[in-house]
Amino acid sequence: MPMECRLVVRDCIGDNLRCMQSSNQRPAIDDLRQSLRAATSEIHANLHLHAGFASIQDGTIALDAYRSLLVRLYGFHVSFEAAFGVESDRSEWLRQDLAALGVGGHRTLDEIPRCTALTECHTPSGRLGALYVVEGSTLGGRHLARSLEPLLGSAGSAGRRFFLGRGADTTPAWNAFLARMTSSASTIAEHRETVAAAVRTFSIYQEWLNGWRHVAQ
């Protein structure tokens, strides 16, 4: 993890946990969520300014640029699913989108670069921190899907299946994940590990997406 990210984790968690360390108190649910939001807020804000996502939001993204962004997202999510042993929902949605946009076939998909910075996590708390990033990334997807209408039209889900995600089930699924996460991080050490893993995953995600314009289609 870059030094600046370690400093963010240390500073943001410290205030929330200092009093609990002295009393050996169990971390509160709100403390974990606040620590996660604080520790990842800067990276999250930077991703909102990402040129690809920003051009989707303002309806100006070109087809070639959109393909490049989806290719980059595919390389991340295939790697994440393999490293963390989660269902391949997101990579499958991206396969559908890429096929709809003329990028497909096993050979073509196999040639897409993978995000090798993602590595397997062996602890439940670290795993939940990484999943916090991926699960949370779906929340604004439907807005982005609507913003793709100038490029893809308003009918159907072709080309934007990834951003549509779970549709109306997105918010209930996110709330269920938060409940599972906060009930699992029951000690200060687990709390810290969850936040550190979220920051690390967010940092990898941001750095990986910075190379989106340099991918072959």
N, C-alpha and C positions, 0 to 999 in steps of 0.2 A: 504494500500500500504506500502511495506517495507520502512524504513527510507532512505535507499540508493537510492531507486527509486524516492522518493520525492525530494531528493537533486539534482538528475540528472535533473528532470523536472525544478526545480527552476533555476539551473545554466544555462541550455541550452536555456530556454526561455528568461531569464533575459536580456541577451545582445541584442537579437533581438527586444525586446519590450521596452527597457528603454527609448529610444528616442521618441517612439510613445506615451508613457504614458505622457511625458511632454508636448506634442503637441496635445494630444487627436486625433491622426491620425488613420485612419482605417488601420488595418494590411494588408500588401501586400500579394499576393498569394505566392510568393517565400518565404516570411518569415515563413509562416505556414509550408510549406514543409521542409524548412531547420530546423525548430524547431523539427518537427517530426523525421527527419532523425537523428539529433544530439541526441535527447532524447532517441531514441530506438537503436542507433548504437551498443552499447555494448551487449545488449540482443540479437540483431540480429546476431552479430558475434558469440556469444555463441551457438546459435541454429545451425549455420553452422557446429559447432564442435560436435554437439550432436551425440552420438555413433550410433544411428539408422540411421539418415540421412547420416552420414559420410560413413557408411558401404554400404548404397545404392549407394552413389556416386562412391565408388571405386570398386563396383561390388562384394563385399564379404559377403553381408548379407545372413544369412541362413533363410530357410522358417519359422521356428518357431519364430525366432526373428522378421521377417517381419510381421507375424501374430500379434505378441505382439504389435508392433508399430501401426498397423492399428486399433487394439482394443483400444489402448490408444487414438488415434486420434478420433475415433468414440465417445468415452466418452466425449471428449472436444466439438466436433462440435454439437452433439445432445443437449448438455447443452447450448451452445452458441445460437443455433437457437431458443430454447425455451425461453431463457432469453431476446433476442432482437427481437423476432418475425419476423425473416427473413426466406426466403424460405429454404427448407431442401435439397437443392442440394447436399451439401457436405456430409451430413450424408447418403443420398441415394447412392451416389457414393461409400462411404465406405461400405455400406450394400452389394452392388454388389461385391466389392472386397473381402469382408469377405466370402460371399457365394461361390465365385469362389475358395477360399482357404479352404473351408470346415468348415467355421464358420458361422452359420446362424440359421434361425428360430426365431420366435418372442420371445420365451422363452429364448433362448440363448442370443439374443441381449438385452433383457430387464435386464438380469443379469450383463451386462457390467457396471462397476462403472461409475458414472457421475461426472463431474467436478463441485462440489457444490460451489466453490469459485466464479463462475460467477453469477452475480446478475443482475436483470433488471435495465436498465438505463432509466430514465424518461426525459432526456433532449436531444434535437437534436444534440448538440455539443458533448456530451459524447458518444452518440450512434455512431456518425461518427468516433470518435477516436477509438472506439472498432472495428468498421468495417474496419478501415484502416489496422489493424493487419491481419484480416482474408482475406480481399481482396488481400492484398499484398503478403500473403503467397502462392498464386497460381502462382506467376510469375516464380519461378524456377521449377515448377512441371513437365513440359514436359521434362526438362533435367533429372530429377530423374526417370521419366517413362522410358526413354531410357536406363538409367543406370541399370534398373531392368532386362534387357534382359538376362544376365547370369542366373538369377533365374527363369524368367517366359517365356523366349523365345522372339522372335521378332515379332510374329504374334498377331494381335488383341489387345484388351484393357483389357482382363480378368485379374483381379488381380491388375490392375494399373489405374483403371478408375478415382480414386480420384486424382492422380497426373496428369493425362491428363487434368483434369478440363474442361475448355471451349475451349480447343484446340486453333485454330487460332484466336478465339474471345477473348482470354485472355488479350492481350495488349489493344485492343480497350475498353474492359470492365473496365480495370484498369484506363485508361485515362479518361473515362466517370465518374468513381467514384471520381477521383481526382478533376475534374472540379466541381462536385456537392459539394464535401467537402469544397473546397476553396471558393466557392461562398456563402456557408452557414455560415462559421465562419467569421462574419462581424465585430465583436468587439474584443477588447483585452481580455475580460473575456471569450468569446466563444473560442477564440484562445487557451487560457490557458487550458480550460476545455477539448478541443479536444486532446491536447497533453498529459494531465494527464491521460485521459481515455485510450489512446494508450499505454502509459507506463504501466499502471495497467494491461491491457489485455495481453500485451506481457509478463509481469512478471508471471501472472497466467499460461499462455500457457507454458512458460519455466519450471516452477515448476511442472506442471502437467505432462509434458513429461519426467521429470526426473524419474518418477516411471514406465516407460514403460516396464522394464524387470520383474516387479513383478505382472503382470496381469495374470489372469487365462484365458485360451482359451477354 
